[in-house]
Every structure is written in structure tokens, then in C-alpha cells.
Amino acid sequence: MTEQKSPNGEEFQFIQEKIKRQVFWKNKWFRKLCTTLVLAVLFGVVACVTFVLAEPWARERFGEEPVHEINIPRDEEPSAEPEPVVVHQEPVVITETTELELEDYTRLFTKMRAVGQEAMKSLVVVTAGSSDMDWFNKEYESQRQVNGLLVGNNGVEELILTTYSDILGADLLQVTFADSSTAEAALKKYDVVTGLAVLSVNLGDLEETTVEQMQTVTWGNSRTVREGEPVIAIGSPTGVYGSMLFGNLTTVSYRASVVDGEYQLLLTDLPRANHSTGVLVNFKGEVVGWLQESYLHANNSNALTAYGISDLKAVIEHLCNNQDIVYLGITGMNVTKEVQEEQNLPEGVYVTGVEMDSPAMTAGIQSGDIIVDISGQEVKSLDQIQELLLNFSVDQNISIKVMRQGKEGLTEIVYSVGLSALK
């Protein structure tokens, strides 16, 4: 602005300026920002619409299959055998005898071997590799092999049952299938009490031909087997993979007392090797026993022994579905009717021992207590405790009612127990 004087001497302004701030919506940076936001919103809308329209097709073509639960049918206790019906028939008179030849014996064993070979299609080899340092600080690798049993797939993974102690501490787990193909496996869940573990192999890591030839196990019923029944041991009953033994069951009524329950033991007349793994199958090719070495009969420790498969099915199902086996920490025995009458005790489970630092010990349960109720469910046997515990989860609190003998007789005590998983 410049000041001038008029002819009469008055001052006036020649140029007058007034600076005005530009409105923000006309700023070029603001316009660019708005343009970017509009394009971003438009891109997001297009992406959402495209995803909604293409997602079903993409899932069907490329997406993972939904994971479904593994269900293993339970076996009911056999009903009392009916009295045999005596049918009077005319006596049969044999006028001609036929001797069995060696060819007949060979044909019989050929059929038996065929049953075992068919059942072995459900078995795989699990290799557990680990590395360690020796006395000279040199790293070395070790491998050990154990049998695995194909128990099914959940749509995403092939699930394999094996022995936990043989894979404990492994850095790498590898499964070899019947067609000699291999795949890396991962430990899914395990149970310390039974020594069972379930491994998983991603189906996407397997060739289609391998998946097609895999054969899932055929479950049998160990509660209906009888003494003298023929069985076939397959897997590594002699300590060598692929071996097979033929024999008979000698005892089926023996039960092994374990933590929080008991399991049926099947004793055979087959010799036990130092490291026998695998399964027992009947002549239908159905698995009726899981070979184990934890509990051996004192009078027949050299005989091949197996857990009855019917008692293990619930545990196997839980492990396959990635569920922990909850831990209470008691050992016990059923209070029989004779004991009830003689000592005037209630029906239930007599606690013979409590594991150190277990949930039962923490809650205050003691040896000599009689468990009669768990969370409102009446308890009459160890089998019931096993079944009830499978319905609970880790860190869940349950109530346990016991009867304890005191100076004034039996006293009812209710404990609150926080369950855990045994590691």
C-alpha cells in the first residue's frame, strides 16, 4: 500500500489490499486427501462385495475342510449268558474217519495269516528322532521306532495312536505308511496313565495315492472275548516291526488298578519280547487289545499282555479330539456287596491311595475315604469315576462326597476339587 498527498495537502491511499485466508476445502492437499479417502472407501466396498461373492467358491476349491470330531462307538457290558438249550438228537455214528494232512494245516495258517496281513494295513511306523550331546560335547542323533495305529481323520489331519513313552522327548516325529511314503507328524495329545498318545499328520502333506491306500482300524469288543479264544498279535510283538504271532487268550477277567480307574488286561500264551508293541486282533480282523508292558501279571510276566480295547475307546476319542484327560489322583477299589454287609459300609469306591500333590490330596481326600458321589452323580464303581471324569475339563471345580470312618462312625464330607491334567 502506498500513501500519496492530494493537491490540497490531504493524504490518501493509492492502493488498498486486504489478505484473506483461503478456505480449507479449496486447499489442494485437502482435495488430495479427500480423493484418497474416497478411493479407499470405494476399494473397500468393492473388496467386500468381491469376497462375499467369491468366498463360497474359493472355500470349495481351495479352502480347508472343516474339522469334525472323531466318534468311537462304546461297547456295552455283555449280558448274562442264557442257559443252554438242550436239544435231544439221535446219536451220530461215524463209520469213516478222515485224517488231517499237512496241507490242511498249511491252508488253515494261510487263512490266519491273511487276516493278520489285512489288519496290518491299519498300522504305520512312527520314527522318533532326537539329538543330544555326548561326554565329549559332540552332538549325536538317535532314532527309535514304534508302531502306530490309524484311528481316523478329522477332515484335516490323519490321526495315529501310538505309545507315549517311545516318542517322549523326540525333536522330530516321522510316520512311514504302507506304501513306504513318509510325512512329518506332530504330537496332538497324550495320557500318562494309559501311556497312549495321538499324533497328527496333515492330509495336505500326503499324496492322493497314500491317502487312498490308508485303512482305518476296525474296532472290536474286548468285553465279549473269552478264555481260549484265538488271537493274532501284529505290529512288533517280537520286538521286530512286521512280525506276527498266533496264540490264544488265557485270562480276560484280570483288571489293572491305575490312577483314577482300572483297565481290563488280556493275557495270552504268546511270549513277550523286551519291547513288544502293536495290537491283538481276533479272527475277524478286529482290534481287541493294545499291547503294553506297564502292568504285567505277577504269575505270568513273560506272557504277551494287552489292555482290553473297549476300556480305552473313550480315552482314545478324547485324545483324537484334542481334549485333555483330567486328573483326580486316587487309586481305589469297589466296595463289594459282601464288604458292605460285613463291615456296614456304603456302596462306592474305597480310596486305597492318593497321589502326591494331586488335586485329590490338595482338596483333602485321604486313604480310607469312600467316594459315593461326584457332582451330584452317584458313584458305585471305579468305572463310573472314569466315565464321569471324562465329562469334566481341566481347571474345572467339582464336588466329591465321601464317607469317612471316625470315632463316631461314618461321617459325610464334601470336598471341592480343582481338576488338572497329569503331565
C-alpha positions in Angstrom: 0.0 0.0 0.0 1.4 3.5 -1.0 0.4 6.8 0.6 0.1 10.0 -1.6 -0.9 13.6 -0.9 -3.7 15.4 -2.8 -3.2 18.9 -4.2 -4.9 20.4 -1.2 -2.4 18.6 1.0 -4.6 15.7 2.3 -3.2 12.2 2.4 -4.9 9.4 0.7 -4.3 5.7 -0.1 -3.4 4.9 -3.6 -3.7 1.1 -3.3 -5.5 -0.8 -0.5 -5.0 -4.5 0.0 -6.8 -7.0 2.3 -5.3 -10.5 2.7 -7.9 -13.3 3.2 -7.1 -16.9 4.4 -8.0 -19.5 1.8 -10.9 -21.8 2.8 -9.7 -25.3 3.7 -11.8 -27.1 1.1 -10.0 -25.3 -1.7 -6.6 -26.4 -0.5 -5.0 -28.9 -3.0 -3.6 -31.1 -0.2 -7.0 -31.4 1.4 -8.5 -32.3 -2.0 -5.9 -35.0 -2.5 -6.6 -36.4 1.0 -10.4 -36.5 0.3 -9.8 -38.1 -3.1 -7.6 -40.8 -1.4 -10.2 -41.5 1.3 -13.0 -41.8 -1.3 -10.9 -44.2 -3.4 -10.0 -46.2 -0.2 -13.7 -46.5 0.7 -14.6 -47.4 -2.8 -11.8 -50.1 -2.9 -13.0 -51.5 0.4 -16.6 -51.7 -0.8 -15.5 -53.5 -4.0 -13.3 -55.9 -2.0 -16.1 -56.7 0.5 -18.5 -57.4 -2.3 -15.9 -59.5 -4.2 -15.1 -61.5 -1.1 -18.8 -62.2 -0.3 -19.4 -63.4 -3.8 -16.2 -65.4 -4.3 -15.7 -66.8 -0.8 -18.0 -69.9 -1.2 -16.4 -70.8 -4.5 -12.9 -70.2 -3.1 -13.6 -72.3 0.0 -14.9 -75.1 -2.0 -12.0 -75.1 -4.4 -9.0 -74.1 -2.2 -10.2 -73.8 1.4 -9.5 -76.2 4.2 -12.1 -78.9 5.1 -13.9 -78.2 8.3 -12.6 -80.2 11.3 -15.1 -82.8 12.6 -15.0 -84.8 15.7 -13.9 -88.4 15.9 -16.6 -90.7 17.4 -15.7 -94.2 18.5 -18.7 -96.3 19.5 -18.7 -97.6 23.0 -19.1 -101.3 23.9 -21.8 -102.3 26.4 -21.1 -104.9 29.1 -22.3 -108.3 27.9 -25.5 -109.5 29.4 -25.7 -112.7 31.3 -25.4 -115.7 29.1 -28.7 -117.6 28.8 -28.9 -121.2 29.9 -28.0 -123.5 27.1 -30.9 -125.2 25.4 -30.6 -129.0 25.4 -31.7 -130.5 22.1 -32.2 -134.2 22.0 -30.9 -135.7 18.8 -30.3 -139.1 17.5 -26.7 -140.2 18.1 -24.4 -139.8 15.0 -22.4 -142.9 14.2 -19.1 -142.2 12.4 -18.3 -145.0 10.1 -15.3 -143.4 8.3 -12.6 -141.2 9.7 -10.5 -138.7 7.8 -7.1 -137.7 8.8 -5.9 -134.1 8.6 -2.9 -133.7 6.3 -0.1 -131.1 6.4 -1.8 -129.4 3.5 -4.9 -128.8 5.7 -2.7 -127.3 8.4 -1.0 -125.1 5.9 -4.3 -123.9 4.4 -5.5 -123.0 7.9 -2.4 -121.0 8.7 -2.6 -119.3 5.3 -6.1 -118.0 6.1 -5.0 -116.9 9.6 -2.0 -115.1 8.1 -4.3 -113.4 5.6 -6.4 -112.0 8.5 -3.3 -110.6 10.1 -1.9 -109.1 6.9 -5.2 -107.3 6.2 -5.3 -105.9 9.8 -1.7 -104.7 9.4 -2.8 -102.3 6.7 -4.0 -100.1 9.7 -0.5 -100.0 11.1 2.3 -97.5 10.4 5.8 -97.0 11.7 6.5 -94.0 13.8 10.1 -92.8 13.9 11.1 -90.6 16.8 14.3 -88.7 16.3 16.2 -86.7 18.9 19.6 -85.1 19.3 21.8 -84.8 22.3 25.4 -84.1 23.5 27.8 -86.9 24.5 30.6 -86.8 27.1 32.9 -85.0 24.7 30.3 -82.3 23.9 29.7 -83.7 20.4 26.2 -83.7 19.1 24.7 -87.0 18.1 21.3 -88.1 16.8 19.3 -91.1 17.9 16.2 -92.8 16.5 13.7 -95.2 17.8 10.7 -96.8 16.1 7.3 -97.8 17.4 4.0 -98.9 15.8 1.2 -96.6 15.2 -2.5 -97.3 14.5 -4.6 -95.4 12.0 -7.7 -94.4 14.0 -9.3 -92.0 11.6 -9.1 -88.4 10.2 -11.0 -85.3 11.1 -11.1 -83.9 7.6 -7.8 -82.0 8.0 -5.5 -84.5 9.8 -4.8 -88.2 9.8 -4.8 -89.3 13.4 -2.4 -92.0 14.6 -2.4 -93.8 18.0 1.0 -94.7 19.4 2.9 -95.3 22.7 3.8 -92.1 24.5 6.9 -93.3 26.2 8.5 -94.1 22.9 8.1 -90.6 21.5 8.7 -88.7 24.7 11.4 -86.1 24.2 11.6 -86.5 20.4 12.7 -83.5 18.3 11.2 -84.9 15.1 8.3 -87.3 14.5 8.0 -89.1 11.2 5.4 -91.6 10.0 6.0 -94.2 7.4 2.9 -95.5 5.7 2.2 -98.9 4.0 3.3 -97.5 0.6 6.7 -96.5 2.1 5.9 -92.8 1.8 6.8 -90.6 4.8 5.4 -87.5 6.4 6.2 -85.3 9.4 3.9 -85.7 12.4 3.0 -83.7 15.4 2.1 -84.7 18.9 -1.6 -83.9 19.4 -2.5 -85.2 22.9 -1.3 -87.8 25.3 -2.4 -89.6 28.5 0.3 -90.5 31.1 -1.9 -93.1 32.9 -2.5 -95.4 29.9 0.6 -94.4 28.0 -1.3 -93.5 24.9 -0.6 -90.7 22.6 -2.2 -89.4 19.4 -0.2 -87.9 16.5 -1.5 -85.9 13.6 -0.3 -85.7 10.0 -1.7 -83.0 7.7 -3.7 -84.6 4.9 -2.4 -81.9 2.6 1.2 -83.2 3.1 0.2 -86.7 1.8 -0.1 -87.8 -1.8 -3.5 -88.8 -3.0 -2.4 -92.4 -3.6 -1.2 -92.6 0.0 -4.5 -91.4 1.3 -6.4 -93.9 -0.8 -4.5 -96.9 0.4 -4.7 -96.0 4.1 -7.0 -98.3 6.1 -8.6 -97.1 9.3 -8.7 -99.6 12.2 -11.6 -101.9 12.7 -12.6 -101.8 16.3 -13.5 -105.0 18.2 -15.2 -105.6 21.6 -12.8 -106.9 24.3 -15.7 -107.3 26.7 -17.1 -110.2 24.8 -13.8 -112.2 24.4 -13.4 -115.4 26.3 -10.5 -117.5 27.6 -9.1 -119.8 25.0 -10.2 -117.6 22.1 -7.6 -117.4 19.3 -5.9 -114.1 18.7 -3.2 -112.7 16.4 -0.6 -110.3 17.6 0.6 -107.9 14.9 2.9 -105.0 14.7 6.1 -105.7 16.7 5.1 -108.4 19.2 8.6 -110.0 18.8 10.3 -106.6 19.0 10.8 -106.6 15.2 8.4 -104.5 13.0 6.2 -106.5 10.7 6.2 -109.6 12.9 3.1 -111.7 13.6 2.3 -114.3 16.3 -0.7 -116.7 16.7 -2.0 -117.8 20.0 -4.8 -117.8 22.5 -6.2 -115.7 25.3 -5.5 -117.3 28.7 -7.1 -114.8 31.0 -9.6 -112.0 30.3 -11.0 -111.2 33.8 -7.9 -109.7 35.3 -8.0 -105.9 35.9 -5.1 -103.5 36.4 -5.7 -100.8 39.0 -4.4 -97.4 37.8 -4.8 -93.8 38.8 -8.5 -92.8 38.7 -9.7 -96.1 37.4 -8.9 -99.6 36.3 -8.5 -101.3 32.9 -9.1 -104.8 31.6 -5.9 -106.9 30.9 -5.8 -109.6 28.3 -3.2 -112.3 29.0 -2.1 -114.6 26.2 0.1 -117.7 25.8 2.4 -115.8 23.5 6.0 -115.0 24.5 6.7 -111.3 25.4 9.8 -109.6 23.9 11.8 -106.8 25.6 9.9 -104.2 23.6 6.6 -105.6 22.3 4.3 -103.1 20.6 1.3 -103.5 18.4 -2.2 -104.8 18.8 -4.2 -108.0 19.3 -6.8 -108.9 16.7 -9.4 -111.6 16.6 -10.1 -113.8 13.6 -12.4 -111.2 12.2 -9.5 -108.8 11.9 -10.9 -106.5 14.7 -8.6 -104.9 17.2 -9.4 -106.2 20.7 -6.2 -105.3 22.6 -3.4 -102.8 22.8 -0.1 -104.4 23.7 1.6 -102.8 26.7 4.3 -103.5 29.3 3.3 -101.3 32.2 1.2 -103.9 34.0 2.2 -107.5 33.9 0.7 -110.3 35.8 2.9 -111.4 38.7 2.5 -115.1 37.9 2.9 -114.7 34.2 5.2 -111.8 33.5 6.7 -113.4 30.4 3.4 -113.6 28.6 2.3 -111.0 26.0 -0.2 -108.7 27.7 -2.6 -106.1 26.3 -5.2 -103.6 27.5 -8.7 -104.5 26.5 -9.6 -102.1 23.8 -13.1 -101.4 25.0 -11.9 -99.7 28.1 -9.6 -97.4 26.1 -12.1 -96.2 23.5 -13.3 -93.2 25.5 -9.7 -92.1 26.2 -8.7 -92.5 22.5 -11.7 -90.5 21.4 -10.8 -87.7 23.8 -7.2 -87.6 22.6 -8.2 -87.6 18.9 -10.5 -84.6 19.6 -7.6 -82.7 21.2 -9.1 -82.9 24.7 -7.1 -83.3 27.9 -7.7 -86.3 30.2 -8.5 -84.7 33.6 -6.6 -86.0 36.7 -8.0 -86.5 40.1 -5.2 -88.6 41.6 -6.7 -91.5 43.5 -6.4 -95.3 43.4 -9.2 -97.4 44.8 -11.3 -100.5 44.8 -15.0 -101.2 44.6 -16.9 -101.8 47.8 -18.5 -105.1 47.1 -21.8 -106.2 48.5 -20.0 -108.7 50.8 -17.9 -105.9 52.3 -21.0 -103.7 52.6 -22.8 -106.4 54.6 -19.8 -107.5 56.7 -18.5 -104.0 57.7 -21.7 -102.0 57.3 -20.1 -99.7 54.6 -21.9 -97.7 51.9 -21.7 -98.6 48.3 -19.0 -96.7 46.5 -15.2 -96.6 45.8 -12.8 -97.2 48.7 -9.8 -95.0 48.3 -6.6 -97.1 48.7 -4.1 -94.4 47.9 -3.8 -90.7 47.0 -1.1 -89.4 44.6 1.3 -86.9 45.9 0.5 -83.3 45.0 -2.6 -84.4 43.2 -5.9 -82.5 43.1 -7.4 -85.1 45.5 -4.6 -84.6 48.0 -4.8 -80.8 47.7 -8.6 -81.0 48.4 -8.1 -83.2 51.5 -9.2 -86.6 50.3 -7.5 -89.4 52.2 -6.9 -93.1 52.0 -9.8 -94.9 53.6 -12.4 -92.5 52.3 -15.3 -93.9 50.4 -16.3 -91.9 47.4 -20.1 -92.0 47.0 -20.9 -89.0 44.8 -19.3 -86.8 42.3 -21.1 -83.5 41.4 -24.5 -85.0 42.1 -23.8 -88.3 40.3 -23.9 -91.4 42.5 -20.7 -93.4 42.4 -20.7 -97.2 42.7 -17.5 -98.3 40.9 -14.2 -97.2 39.5 -15.6 -97.5 36.0 -18.1 -94.8 36.9 -15.4 -92.5 38.1 -13.5 -92.9 34.9 -16.6 -92.1 32.8 -17.5 -89.1 35.0 -14.1 -87.6 34.8 -14.1 -87.7 31.0 -17.1 -85.3 31.2 -15.1 -82.6 33.0 -12.4 -80.3 31.8 -9.0 -79.1 33.1 -9.3 -76.4 35.8 -12.9 -77.2 36.5 -14.0 -77.4 40.1 -16.2 -80.4 41.1 -17.7 -81.6 44.3 -16.8 -85.0 45.7 -18.8 -86.5 48.6 -17.0 -89.1 50.7 -17.9 -91.1 53.8 -15.0 -91.2 56.3 -14.8 -93.6 59.3 -14.3 -91.8 62.6 -14.8 -92.3 66.3 -18.5 -91.7 66.0 -18.9 -93.8 62.9 -19.1 -92.8 59.3 -19.1 -89.0 58.6 -20.2 -87.4 55.4 -17.7 -84.8 54.0 -18.0 -82.8 50.7 -14.8 -81.6 49.0 -14.4 -79.0 46.3 -11.7 -80.4 43.9 -10.0 -78.4 41.2 -9.1 -80.8 38.4 -5.9 -80.7 36.3 -4.1 -82.7 33.6 -1.3 -85.1 34.5 1.9 -84.1 32.8 
